[in-house]
Amino acid sequence: MLKIGMSDCGEKNVNYIRYISRIPDASITVLSKDNLSETEICDGLVLTGGEDVSPELYGDWPDETVHTNPERDGVEYRLIEIASNRGSPILGICRGLQVVNVYFGGTLIMDLEKYQKRFHRSISDAEDRYHNVELSEESKLFGYTRNRHGVVSSSHHQAADRIGEGLMVTSRAGDGTVESIESTSSMSPGLIAVQWHPERMRFEDPFALGVLKLFESSLADRMSGNGPSGIQGTSKGSEVSSNDTFFTQQSP
């Protein structure tokens, strides 16, 4: 049985639990300040979406666009610390990408609309926005999507700006917004984070299924070494030309 810890995001926990439960034999524990010690016995960690990361943590100050939860920041910092020290795989989703980036010394664009004129918020409470992403062939995630290009669920107004130490950008939206990062450090080899919401996408989509298969593979590597994936579904897509290259547009 795999024990996977998940940061508490309230009423939307059910969406993440349903998604992560696709991993065979996964037992999911929702982690908060009341049971932080259980992180010590978790095989992996999922950092969920939610409120904005406090700008003070990356050397900025809040404006009217920011809605923070400092207690949650503190809890998730501790979760990342414990998981990193144990070498446990980490999957960050939406806010999860942002808090990982800040924890490792990166910064955020505080509001994409206000400061960059980019629109990545959900269309309404009931409808996400969707946009294209382009994934690097050099990324671990590409090995599971087998697609450089995808269309992903978007529901955020912040994004990674300066990238934290030991992390690299692996995909961007067409407007240059960072959409996924992975670890380049031997201390956190199983760390992947995506800005989109795979738990709200069609599961067989390569950019939903592929994310979970990569996380499961990282868990297997840590537990028993290159164990076979048991998640059902296919993430194979169209053939990718060897002449294609990852675009390198940077945030203005």
Beta strands, then each sheet from edge to edge (+ up, - down):
strand 1: 2-7
strand 2: 26-31
strand 3: 44-47
strand 4: 90-93
strand 5: 108-109
strand 6: 129-135
strand 7: 149-154
strand 8: 159-160
strand 9: 167-173
strand 10: 178-183
strand 11: 191-194
sheet 1: 2+ 1+ 3+ 4+ 11+ 10- 9+ 6- 7+
sheet 2: 5+ 8-
end
